[in-house]
Amino acid sequence: MSKPVLGIIGGGQLGSLLSSAAKKINIKTVIFCDDKDAPAQNFSDDFVFGKYNDEEKINEFIEKVDLVTFEFENIPFNTLNKINQVKKVLPKPGINKIIQHRLYEKDFINKCNFRTVLYDSVKNNTELKTKKNFVPGIIKTCTFGYDGKGQYKINSAKDLDKINLGKGKEYIIEKFVNFKKEISVIVTRFGIQKYEIYEPIENVHEDQILKNSKIPAEISNEILNKSKNWAKIISETLDYVGTLCVEFFIDKKDNLYVNEIAPRVHNSGHLTINSYNISQFENHIRAVCGLEKKETKKLFNAKMINLIGNDILLYRNKKFLSNEFFFDYLKKEIKPKRKMGHLTIVEK
């Protein structure tokens, strides 16, 4: 049986790393992206440039591939649904409908009986002023927004009066916990009760952007086992196929909270490329393409550093040690707060 040609919607660094992982196991990839300079075209076998609602471009993309996955969740549901009627989309488009919307996502997590922070919907500025019991906290747009975009921190009740919410958007307000640390758990689900799961990863953010990640996370065995179990249950409840990331908060009393679900490969899992025998990217390709599930084993402890904005310039001409692995995403333009590459350091 010949291997399928995999279509990937989105052409950023995750699309690049998925394409590279696919090449390693002889799977051809076609990137579909609305950015003509999308860096993933440097790593894929073919590239389709077009808007995500352009029917002609969607059809061109569909004709080149056997099945489809994606590198980010904010793709119009109608586009995914339309493609899914002709070529299978994995994970299923219906999952994105839940996870694209922060309020629906929190409601789903609560229905799974997992703890989240205290949260509520906010429809307008008048309603916002009544949310004093959520201070200190954060307001986020219910859809879109990542790396701190579309978010407002609230340090005091006075801030509720200063913020002017945009019209026609839905918002969620979340109360801060007595924060100790953040971890993420990455799980690849191949089918009913068929998983490969990575150990929890400890993450540090700067300016609401992931700065570095490490394994092992400095957490108790109880938190380790609970977070892995919750991630597995979430992927099973969603009937998920592919790699998924669950982000967790831990408070100073060692309570565990589900923060967000990412229905895709995740930035914190970049270190799996060099620290495991099979990366989160390869496992995702294997799962969505229906390939054999192989036992995933950790080879090394590791740390990953995100190279943001001008950071990349310090690394492009640098010499690296044998335990250091530099990844340049080959983005044409350097922008502040833009992820330009990463460095993984393994403990050999």
Secondary structure, DSSP 8 states (H G I E B T S, - for coil): -----EEEE--SHHHHHHHHHHHHTT--EEEEES-TT-GGGGTSSEEEE--TT-HHHHHHHHHH-SEEEES-S-S-HHHHHHHHTTS-BSS-HHHHHHHTSHHHHHHHHHHTT-----EEEE-SHHHHTT-GGG-SEEEEESSS--TTTTEEEE-SHHHHHH----TT--EEEEE---EEEEEEEEEEEEETTEEEE---EEEEEETTEEEEEEES-S--HHHHHHHHHHHHHHHHHTT--EEEEEEEEEETT--EEEEEEESS--GGGGGHHHHBSS-HHHHHHHHHTT-------B--EEEEEEEETTHHHHHTT----TTEEEEE---SS--TT-EEEEEEEEE-
